[in-house]
Amino acid sequence: MINDLQKMIECEKTNWDKIFREELNKKSKQEFSSSWWRNYYEELIDYMDKILLKYDCKSVLEAGSGSGKATILLKNVTQKTLIDISPEALKYAQHLAKKFNTDVKYIEGNIFSMPFKNEKFDLVWSIGVVEHYNPKYIKMALKETIRVNNRSGIIAVGIPNLYTGPIIKAWLSKKIKYIHGYKLETEKFYKASEIRNIIRSIANESGRKIEYIKTEYFGNPLLIETPEFILKTFGKPVSQIFKKNKFLKLIICKFKL
């Protein structure tokens, strides 16, 4: 099992090293690559900052951080830590942190064995990570996530929504060579209820009490390449009508003492 997991970790590392090396080479000075991404981050960060303020969360860990952009943009925290298997991703995160003028700690490592003490962080979250693994390994990763989370802290797990414009395009891009952009690789598509059940199972095994667990949705269902004037005109009503077709499903769990 460990050998299989190590192979998967190495595969993901190679893939994301390549992706973030290419991003670094672009040397873009833009804060966001499109209006779609700007709106996505504004929506996500506004929601998370309110939670952090409400529960007085000061320390945040993003596990399997990639660019770490979501954590970098958070306002209502004083300690930000990113951990990722890809050194190129962490280099890109440093590039973004300078762009947004914020202090971040960077750790190279994997989500299955994190070099942190128990109950160290008020919020531990990951976005676009666990769907690359099967349920057995997801449970291992989330067990580690809960271990380093404060006894009354919060964890959040973001997974892509299969039934949304950006992911449908990424699926077609894998099938049709003439469609450019991100291509699905090792992603598996889970229901939010499956992730919630795994979290409940780990909480029960570890004696953690859950105050609440819920799913929120972020990111417009329209394609990332959608022109800004269309997003401004139709983006909001599309998001309201097709809320459960939004790009990201974020499962949020608040623990209690």
HELIX and SHEET records of a PDB file:
HELIX    1   1 ILE A    2  LYS A   26  1                                  25    
HELIX    2   2 SER A   35  LYS A   54  1                                  20    
HELIX    3   3 LYS A   69  LEU A   73  1                                   5    
HELIX    4   4 PRO A   87  LYS A   99  1                                  13    
HELIX    5   5 VAL A  130  HIS A  132  5                                   3    
HELIX    6   6 PRO A  135  ARG A  147  1                                  13    
HELIX    7   7 GLY A  165  LYS A  175  1                                  11    
HELIX    8   8 ALA A  192  SER A  206  1                                  15    
HELIX    9   9 GLU A  228  ILE A  230  1                                   3    
HELIX   10  10 LEU A  231  GLY A  235  3                                   5    
HELIX   11  11 LYS A  236  ILE A  241  1                                   6    
HELIX   12  12 LYS A  243  ASN A  245  5                                   3    
SHEET    1   A 7 LYS A 105  GLU A 108  0                                        
SHEET    2   A 7 GLN A  79  ASP A  84  1                                        
SHEET    3   A 7 SER A  59  ALA A  63  1                                        
SHEET    4   A 7 PHE A 121  ILE A 127  1                                        
SHEET    5   A 7 ASN A 149  PRO A 160  1                                        
SHEET    6   A 7 LEU A 248  LYS A 256 -1                                        
SHEET    7   A 7 LYS A 209  PHE A 218 -1                                        
END                                                                             
